[in-house]
Amino acid sequence: MGLEEAIAQLSSPDECERIYAAEDIGLAGQIEGVNPLCQRVVEEPSQAVRESIFAALALIPDNLVIERASQLLSNDDPGIRNQALGLLQSRGGAVVPELRALLTSDRNDLRKFAVDVLSQIEIPESEELLQLALADGDINVVITALENVRHCDNPDLLRSVLQHALSGDHPMLVMAAMETLVRIGDPECYRKLREKFPTLKATPSLYLRPALKLLGANGVNGDLLELQAFLLTCEPALRAAVLDALHSLLRRNGAVGIPEMWWRNLLAGLPETMVAAERYQTLVLLGHLGHCAQVFEVLITYLHSPESVDRLGAIEALSKNGFADARNVLQSRLRLETEPEVKQALEYALGVNGQ
């Protein structure tokens, strides 16, 4: 089928013929097929034909496809908008001029769509374009941009993220900026945030989860006491996040120089921990203290707990840290273990230990 015939066939009353026509236009790969396809897709009732049209557009290399796909973002049909987004994302760096234009649009939704496209492509201009979006007047555009900052080599972009975290203009914006700083992992930004929120108790409750992530990723062992004290007084829903922060901190810094009272308090609180998942986290946390004989004894006790989650936590702690005789203890438990999941964990742990 020739191109002109295929274009005419897009108006056929037969759905299959319209699908074949779209496919033939795509295979032809000529610029002349772009406008007819885009005109047809906005009035096409069949989802199958729409998909064939977008597949055909993806085969046409001309940048007119990018321009027309950008225009389709204004369509009222969310299905068309989503497929247009996918089409733009498939074009990589070629979409940069169109993204610049979208980011200056009067329409908030189009500016947000530009960031959505940017989120799925790796291009040298990403940080520059994200910085434009971070200066947007619409909070949804800014939050979407923050959610898509994965790394940061541009100091201006980093300053923009930090400014949003420190501004306090809108709680959701501050939270998104703090989460972004968790991903970036910049020590100086962490220091400035700690100046604003010097303690966890001084941190507004809404920001505690990202604050705990930041502390775990950037804190020092001197912060262990604050985290342990906060664990005793925080909302129950935050306890898992506090334990995660403790684990992250010890994993980075090791257990050297930790006061004896700290780990003794951790041991003392373990029997009172009623939530199984929190006991698991605490047991894994104790695995960082391989130099403490009392910790080793407690882990052996939990290795024989009737609760499988306790046994799993003890196995994790014993297998990945330097406890003397840990391998012998795990092998002994393996001979007694009957639960498949725990047995599998023991076999894996012994394999890791044996390396």
Order of alpha helices (4+ residues) and beta strands (2+ residues): alpha-alpha-alpha-alpha-alpha-alpha-alpha-alpha-alpha-alpha-alpha-alpha-alpha-alpha-alpha-alpha-alpha-alpha-alpha-alpha-alpha-alpha
